[in-house]
Amino acid sequence: MATLKDIVFVSRDRSRAGSFEDTFTGEMLASERLRATIIAAFFLLGGLFIGAATLLFPQGFPREMFHVRYGLPVQAWYIIFFAVSGVYEIFVRWMFGYFMRTDRPFPRLMRYGNAIVEVSGPTVIVFIGSILYAEAPSLALNAPIVFLYFIFIALSSFRLSIALCLFTGALAAVEYLALALWLVGLPHAEAVNPLLLSQAQHIGRAALLLVAGIVTGFVALQVRRRIFRAHQAVQERERVMDTFGQHVSPAVVNKLLEQKGEFSSEMRHVCMMFLDIRNFTAFSAGRDPEYVIGYLNTLFDFMIDIVNAHNGIINKFLGDGFMAVFGAPLSDGRDSLNAVRAGRAIIERLAEEVRAGRVPATTVGIGLHAGRAVTGNVGSSVRKEYTIIGDVVNLASRIEQLNKQFGSQMLVSSAVREAVAGEGFVGEDLGPVEVKGLREPIRVYRLA
């Protein structure tokens, strides 16, 4: 048995799924590109700040910053590292942009490699700091720069991948712990707070980095899931709209989305309505197409609203009329009553529109018949639509045509009349009437 997800043909589902995957991949690359932009700006601005500050306010920096280490002052190593890191992130940003322009997914291994390089940035900075504090290298572990690990972990949420977030947090924890254990094991010429040399403290910090990666991964996972759920909700709504048309009321769409029932081909009791605008051919002759279409749209606008308000669905437009169904795919058990009330409301509203001068003099013919019909999706792999098939449809159409014979606006079959008799809709009995295509005459009742 098919569910709501089976309403639209499989090939369209696959096409849409593929299209969404492509779109999501593009958005993920754009998110990664933004992350690279933020990190590049951080490193380049950081390098400029250190360079400008050391030149303009040298007294504000520790004397050790100006000591030569490996041929250059320590602050020069900072500036070089920040500049190289910034240029690297600009290159990464360009790479993400290139893959976006070529509609190609960024290779997974390259994403992990990029994560390794980025997370290693704070490790290198702390290492340079340990060179600065040569007499007590473990002091570098207490510098604010250590918090860079958390910033990089937080920015990993832009990757929208729980695996990469966990990997970033785990790598940061491992790198920090390895560097910390190595630095606290080095000889210290100066007295250092014993707490700073405690391995337990650094193990705790590493654990916090790992937890930060887990939390960030959880957030990224929730964001990703919500994106997919939002897409699925939109796709479900589009499936219903594709099947039943854009003229279905939002209330009906919501009921179809909420309903857990089956939507396969089935036999249902329905009440069919056929509506035809009288003398439309003569009306449209010689008039501008734009005027004719505007006229039809004015009429159909309120007619659709009325059908929707009475739990009906307009199944097909027939040029100067339409076919509506009450009782499929949803029913409130009062299908014939809803159809009769909708027909009466259409006729009354049309009279009001004519009196108000909003539309020229217009009359309609409405035919109603109730009975069992086969409902379901009919078509090909290219296009399908929800269709009602059976004698009830054909007879409703024939009854509508009888309005011309009797000069009436709404005729109903005996089945409809019996269903609404207790509601005050008695109608004028027009007696047995010959109907084209039927051997036996049928009783028809005039309601308007």
N, C-alpha and C positions, 0 to 999 in steps of 0.2 A: 504494500500500500504506500502511495506517495505521500510525502509530507509537504508542508508549505515550501520547503526548499526545492521541491521538485517541480514547482509550478512552471518555472522557466526552463527551457531546454538546456541540456548539459553543456553543449558547446559554448553557449553564451556565458554560462557560469565560469567555464574555464577561461574564456576570453577576459571576463571581468576580473577573475582572480589573478590572472597573469598581469593584467594592466595595473591592478593594485599593488602587486609585488614589485613591479617596475617602478611605480610611483613611490612606494615606501623605500625602496633601495635608493632612489634619487634623493628623497628627503633625509635618509640616513647619511648619505654622503654630504649633503648640505650641512647637516648637523655636525659632522666630523670636521668639515671645512671651517665652520664657525669656531669650533673648539681649537683648531690649529691657529686660527686668527687671534684668539684670546691669548693663547700661550706665546705666540710670536710677539704680540704687543707687550706682554709682560717682560719677556727677556730683553727685547730691544730697549724698552723704556728703562728697565732695571740697569742695563749696561750704561745707558746715557746718564742716568742718575748718579751711578757710582763715579763715572768719569768726571761729570760736572762738579759733583760735590767734593771730590778729592782735590780738584783744581781750585775751586772757589773757597772751600772751607776745610783746608787740610788739618786745622787744629781740632776739628770735630771727630777725627778718626784716630784710632789707636796708633801709636808709633810703629807697632809691628806691621801695620798695613804697608809701610813704605820700605820694609826690609826686602832685600833682594833674595828671591828664592828661585833656583834653577834659571838664573840669568835675567829675571824680571821682577819688579816689585809685585807684592802679593795682589794689590788692587788691580794691576795690569792683567794678572791671570783671571781675576773675576770678570774684568771687562771683556777679555777675549772669549771666555766661556759663554758669557751672556750673549755676545754678538754672534758667535758660531751657533748657539742654540736658537737664537732668533732667526738667523738665515735658514737653518734647518727646518724650522716650523713654517717659514714662508715657502720653502720647497714642498713640504708636505701639503700645505694649503693648495699649491699649484697642482700637485698630483691629484688631490681629491677633485679639484675643478676639472682636470683633464678627463678623469673617469666619468664625471657627471656629463660633460659635453659629448663624450663618445658612447653614453648609455651603457657603460660596462660596470659590473660590480668590482669594488676594490678587493684585490686578492686578500684572503683571510690571513695568510702568513705575513703579508706586509702590514696588516693592521696590528698583529701581535708584535711584529718587529718594531713598529712605531711606538707601541706601548712600552716596550723594553727601553727604547732610547729615551722616551720622555720621563719615565719613572726614575731612570738612572741620573737625570739632571740634579735633583736634590742630593743624591748620594755624592755626586762629584763636587757640588758646592760645599757640602759638609766636609768632604775630604780636603778641599782647599782651605777651609776654615781650620782644620786640624794642623795644617802647615803654618797658618797664622799663629796658632797657639802652640808653638813648637815645644815650649816648656811644660805644657799640660794639654796635650792634644784632645783629651776627652771633653774639654770645655766646649769644643765645637758642637757637641751633642746637645748642649743647652742653649744654643743660639736659636733665635726666632726662625731662621731659615729652615729648620727641621719641619715646621708646619707646612712647608711646600708640598710635602708628601700628601697631606690631606687635601690640598687644593687640586693636585693632579688626580687624586682619587675621585674627588667631587666632579671634576671636569670629564672624567671617564663616562659619566652618565649620558653625555652627548653621543656616545657611541651606540646607545640603545641596544646594548648587548650585555646580558647578565654575565656571560662567560668572560668577556673582556673586562668588565668591572671587577669580577672576582679575581681575575688574573692580575689586574693592576694592584688591587689591595694586597694580594699574596706576595707579589713581587716587591712591593714597597716594604712589606713587613720583613721579608727575607734579606733584602739589601740593607735595610736599616739595622737589623739585628746583627748581621755579619760585620758591618762597619763598626757598630757600637762595641761588640765583643772584642774586635781587633784593637780599637782605640783604648779601651779601658785596660787592655793587657799590656800596653806600651808603658815604658818607664816615665814617671812624672817627676820633674825637678821641683815643681811647686806643690804646696799643700792644696789638696783638692777635697771638696766635700765628699765624705765616704759614700753618701747616697748616690752621687753621680757615678761612682765606680761600681755600684751595685748592679750585678747582672740581672737581678730580678726586676729592677726598675726598667731596664731596657727591654727585657722580655715582655713586660707589661705594655710598653709603648708599641712594640711590634704587634702585640695582640690587638691593640686598639686600631692599628693600621689595617689589620686583617678584617676586623669587625666593620671598619669604615667601608672597606671594599664590598663586604657582604651587604651592608645596608644600601650602598649606592647601587649594587646589582639588583637588589629587591625593588628599589625605586624605578630603575630603568625597565625592569620586567613589568612592573605595574603600568608604566607609561606605554610600553609596547602593547600590552594586552588591551589597554583602554583604546588605543588607536585602532587595533584590529576589531574590537567589539563595536566601536563606533562605525567602522566601515561595514561590518556585517549587518548592523541595524539599518544603515542606509541601503545596503544591497537588498535586504529583505523587503524594505519598503519599495524599492525600484522593481522588484519582482512582482509585487502585487499590482503596482501601477502599470507595469508592462502587460499584465494579464487582464486586468479589469478596466484599464484606461485611466487617464488623468481626471476624468469627470467623476470618479468615485470619491465620496466624501471622506475627509480625514478620519471621521469616527469609524466608518466601515473599514478603512485601511488599518486602523489601530486594532479593531476587533479581529481582523484576519491575522494580524501579527501576533496577537495575544493568544489566539485560539490554537490549541494543540491537536485539533481534529485532522482528519484526512481530507485531501483535495484531489483524490483520484476520480476517474469517471464513476458516476453513480446515478441512481434513479432517485429523483427528489420530487416532492409536490411543490409546484410553483404556480404563480399567477403571472401571466404574460400580458404586457401592455404594448399595443402598437399605436403610435400617434402619427398623424399626417396633417400637414398644413394645407388647407384647402385652397385650390386655385393658384397654387404657387407658380405653375408654368406660365399662366397668363400674367401673373404679377411680375415675374422676372423678365418677361419679354420686353426688350427695348430699354431696359434700365442698366445703368452702369454696374459692372460686376462688384465693385467695392460697396455700392449701396445695397445690393442683394445680399452679399455676405454679412454686412453690418446688420441688416434686418434679421437674418437667420440667427446671428450671434446674440442679438438682443432677446429674441424669443427663447433660444436654447439656454441662455444664462439663467433665467428664473425657472425654466422648466426643469433643468438639471438640479437646481437647488431643491425644488419641491420633491422630485423623485428621491433624492438623497435623504431629505427630511422625513420621508415615509418609509425608510429602510429598503429602498429599491436601488437597483443598479442599472444604469443605461448600458446595455450590452453592445448595441450597434447603432450608429447613425446611418440613416437611409436617405441621404440627400436632404429632402424637405421633411424629414420625420425621423423617428427613432424607434427602436425596440428596447423595452425595459423589462426587467425580471424582478419579481418580488418573491423571495424564498430561497434564493441561491446566490452565492454560496452560503449565505447566512439566513436564518429564519427566526422570527419571534413568535411564530404560530398564528399570525394574523395577516397572512400574505394577501388574501383577497380584499380584506378590509383596508389594508394599507394602499393597495392599488386603486381601489375606488376613491378613497379620500384624496390620493394624489391626483387622480383624474379630475375630480371636482375642483380641487385647488388650482390646477392648471387652467381650467376653463374660467374660473372666477378671476384669477390674476390677469389672464389675457384680456378679459372684458375691462378690467381696471386700466390696463396699459392703453387700450384703444380709446377709452373715455378721456384719459389724460393726454392723449395725442402723442404718446411716445412711440407708438407704432401705428401704421395705417390699419384700416378695418381688416380684421383677420379672424377666421374661424378655424377650428381644428376638428379632426375626427379621431376618436379614441375607441379602441376595441379591447375588451378584456376577456380572457378565458383562463380557467384554472384547471389543473390536472397534473398528472405525473409526466416527467420528461427526463431524458438522459442529459446530464450535465458533465462537463469535463473539458479538458484541453484538446483542441483539434488543430492540426496543422502539420508542418514539416519541421525539419531540423533548422530551417532558416527562420520560420516565424510560427508561433502558436498563439491562440487566443482562446479564452474561456467561452464555450458555446453551449447553447441549450438546443436540444434536438428532440422532436416528437410532434405528435398530432396537436398537442396543446398549442404549440407555436404556430402551426399552419392555420388552425382554426381561429386563433386570436387575430391573425392577419386578415382572414376572410371577414370576420365580424367587423373589423375596423372599416373595411371597404363598404360594408352595408350602410354606413352612415350617409353615403351619397344617395342611396336609394330612399332612406327614410327622412332625409333632411335633419338628421340629429347630430349631436356632437360627441355623445358617449353611449356606446352600446356594450352590454355585457351578456355573457352566456348564462344559462340556468345554473351552472355550477357556481359561478361567482354570485349570482343573485341569492342562492340558498345560503351561501357562506356569510352574507352581510344582511340577511333579512332581519335578524334580531337587532340590528343597529339603526333601523329606520330607513334603510335604503330599499324601498319596495320596487320602484321602477314600473314603467308602463309595459305591460305584456304585449309584444308585437305579434305573438302567435308563432306557429311553425313557419320557418323561413327556409327556402331552398338556398343551399350554399354550394358554390362551385367546388367540385371535388368530393362531395359527400353524397351518398345514396339517399340517406334519410334527412328530412328537414330538421332543423334545430329550433329551439325556442330562444328568442332574443328579447332582452329587456332594455328599454330606453331609460337612462338615468339623467340625460341632459340633451 
